[in-house]
Structures are given as C-alpha cells and as structure tokens.
Amino acid sequence: MTFELDDDPARVDRDAVWQWLSTSAYWARWRTRADVEAQLDSAWRVVGAYRVDTGELVGFARAVSDGVSFAYLADVFVLDAYRGNGLGTRIVSRMIDEGPGPHFRWTLFTSDAHGLYRRFGFAEPDRTALVRPATGV
C-alpha cells in the first residue's frame, strides 16, 4: 500500500478529521463539530496523508502560525490501521521541515508520541515558557 501527503486544505476530508478527533483524540473530544470546522477554516497549514489507491485520508496534522516566526502544531493523528508505516514521521516532516516554516519556533502540547517529536527538535519547555491551561473543558 502506498501513501501520498498533500497540504491542499480543499482535499482534507473534514468528516474523517471530525470522526477521529471526536471519538479517538483524548485532547479533542470536547470540541464541537463547529469548533473543528472553525479550526480547519483558520488553519495556517494542514497536511493530510492519503491512500493512493482510494484517496482515503488516513493521517492528518494542522498548524496555526503568525506566518513569520512562530507555529503551533496540533491534531496530529494516523488512523490505527495505518500506524507503523512511518506516516506520523512523514506528516510532521512535511509540516515542519518541508513547509514554509522550518526556521520557526514550533510548539505543541501532547501526552504521547514524545519520541516522534524529539526527532524534530521538540524538547521540554525551558525557563522562558509559561503555559496557561485551557479552562472549562
């Protein structure tokens, strides 16, 4: 099975993204469909992984950015049936290293996949980082 990556926002299967985020993402299940739609509409960049034979979206990532020096990586996932094919690495590489922001300061919040993100230079926050957690979720 072969896969292709694409950063065309018009190609993203919004139903597939919504399905995964609303049922499988520990970080996103509280979002409404309207929230996810707004986040997709305002994304600085998206990257989808697609099966070449069917066109099915099997992985995804979204980023927000000021377009100059800072970006936030969000909603990275690969469907369970397609894990183990290097798609997570390819998606993050396409988003960070192969896009318009390889020199940006990138950030993300995650409770898993730390090994994946370390390969792209992510590390524990330094003394300059302050975080205001979300409230009411």
Buried (B, 14 or more C-beta within 10 A) or exposed (E): EEBEBBBEBEEBBBEBBBEBBBEEBEBBEEBEEEBBBEBBEEBBBBBBBBBEEEEBBBBBBBBBBEEEEEBBBBBBBBBEEBEEBEBBEBBBBBBBEBBEBEEBEBBBEBEEBEEBBEEBEBEEEEEEEEEEEEEEE
